Amino acid sequence: MAETKVVGPPRGVLLPLALAQFICSFAGSNMNVMITDISADLHTTVHGVQVTITIFLLVMAALMIPCGKITDRYGRKRCFIVGLAVYGVGAVLSGLAPTLGVLIVGNSILEGVGTALLIPPVYILTTLLFTEMTSRARAFGAIMAMGGIGAAAGPLIGGLITSGLSWRAAFGFQALVIVAIILLSRRISDPLPADPGRPFDLGGAILSAVGLILLVMGILAADNNLWLMLALLALGAAVLAWFFVSMRAKERAGREPLLSTSLFRNRTSNLGLITQNIQWLLLMGTSFVVSAYLQVVRGYNAIQTGVTFTAATIGLLVSSLSAARLARRRAPRTLIMAGFLVAIVGVVALLALAGSSVNPWAFTPGLLLIGLGLGVMLTPSVNVVQSSFGEEWQGEISGLSRSVSNLGSSIGTAVAGTILVANLTGHAYAAAMITLAAIGLAGLIAATFLPRRTSPAPPPASLGLS
């Protein structure tokens, strides 16, 4: 009797998927070291650059769920390639931007839309192409490691390019990487055919996007008008509540909503999503605050700021490369808790050492610990969420997972940046870092409620709507 040979994914398919996550994470943090250069060149302020970064992250978060949903309708590879193309156009436009408004269109809007289109297919294709659990875990580990490294190395690479050439060349670098990914993607095949007749909940997509945008706008308004902040936050919460109610109504009517409410009934997944959100909030919040402090308060240039972040990059690289080995020895709950604890200690070290010393090396211990802590827990958090559902729901939970992570990035930049921009002094820096440490502590507390062991558990049958 002939043996059945298990056919794995074609060689080389993981590289473009991992590179795509790298460049999108890189884009979210590399602008932090260009704050003074962009401000001077485009005649804007630190707050203007912060708004540009925040809008980019917010567009990603607002569109990630709808874009994850349309992959079923138009095909995962097609959405991936279209997203790459839109991102590339945005990078070129950003590099040529004569004003802050054009930079916002190129970087915040086009690159944000492109990222929202291409990132869900990265995780869906990985799930579909890597069918064996061990290989899938390794693939997700590689992708999350590249994402974390992209975010941590963004300031260093961006600083080197900005100092050696200009901040505009950093966007040229992104465009070149996008072209390389498109060429490498030729080997990727979509395991499932597109379903053009699949319904799309446009109303739900609008409500979810508007609600998320209002929430982050409320945070950004904190340093200008307290009442406006409260009004925007309340309005955002109301719109998201309306979104949830509309989803339940569509399910009862037998229609397919943008997201099934059953996705939020899984306690383990909900806790995993909370930890994901806070991890990216810590990473992007710390990156913006430290970058702004170094350039505006200490007077560092782009390359000096980037080099300072090398410690975080090394820490994240070391812990990410050890993720697979750690996952075999420790439960996700243990790794996530340890990661938060180490990252919080890193923030405290930044406050204790860097805040009281003019020596640039004083930033190294804190940034190294933050990188180590985040690298330890990024992959386990994704595995906790993804493994909470059956394979048929990976597309939907992937879109939700990426949206929650990018919302964390957006909120991290908005919250920490607003505190710092409100009053660029040592006290404002300390206040921002203390706020990040407190939020990290909330993540640690959430992680303690995760089960000691996780196993795949598909959502209830009532979730299915075709």
Sequence and secondary structure as in RCSB ss.txt:
>XXXX:A:sequence
MAETKVVGPPRGVLLPLALAQFICSFAGSNMNVMITDISADLHTTVHGVQVTITIFLLVMAALMIPCGKITDRYG
RKRCFIVGLAVYGVGAVLSGLAPTLGVLIVGNSILEGVGTALLIPPVYILTTLLFTEMTSRARAFGAIMAMGGIG
AAAGPLIGGLITSGLSWRAAFGFQALVIVAIILLSRRISDPLPADPGRPFDLGGAILSAVGLILLVMGILAADNN
LWLMLALLALGAAVLAWFFVSMRAKERAGREPLLSTSLFRNRTSNLGLITQNIQWLLLMGTSFVVSAYLQVVRGY
NAIQTGVTFTAATIGLLVSSLSAARLARRRAPRTLIMAGFLVAIVGVVALLALAGSSVNPWAFTPGLLLIGLGLG
VMLTPSVNVVQSSFGEEWQGEISGLSRSVSNLGSSIGTAVAGTILVANLTGHAYAAAMITLAAIGLAGLIAATFL
PRRTSPAPPPASLGLS
>XXXX:A:secstr
          TTSHHHHHHHHHHHHHHHHGGGGGHHHHHHHTT  HHHHHHHHHHHHHHHHHHHHHHHHHHHHH 
HHHHHHHHHHHHHHHHHHHHT SSHHHHIIIIIIIIHHHHHHHHHHHHHHHHHH  SHHHHHHHHHHHHHHHHHH
HHHHHHHHHHHHHHT HHHHHHHHHHHHHHHHHHGGG   SS   TT    HHHHHHHHHHHHHHHHHHHGGGT 
HHHHHHHHHHHHHHHHHHHHHHHHHHHTT   SS GGGGG HHHHHHHHHHHHHHHHHHHHHHHHHHIIIIIS  
 HHHHHHHTHHHHHHHHHHHHTHHHHHHHS HHHHHHHHHHHHHHHHHHHHHHGGG   GGGGHHHHHHHHHHHH
HHHHHHHHHHHTTS GGGHHHHHHHHHHHHHHHHHHHHHHHHHHHHHS SHHHHHHHHHHHHHHHHHHHHHHHTS
 SS       GGG   
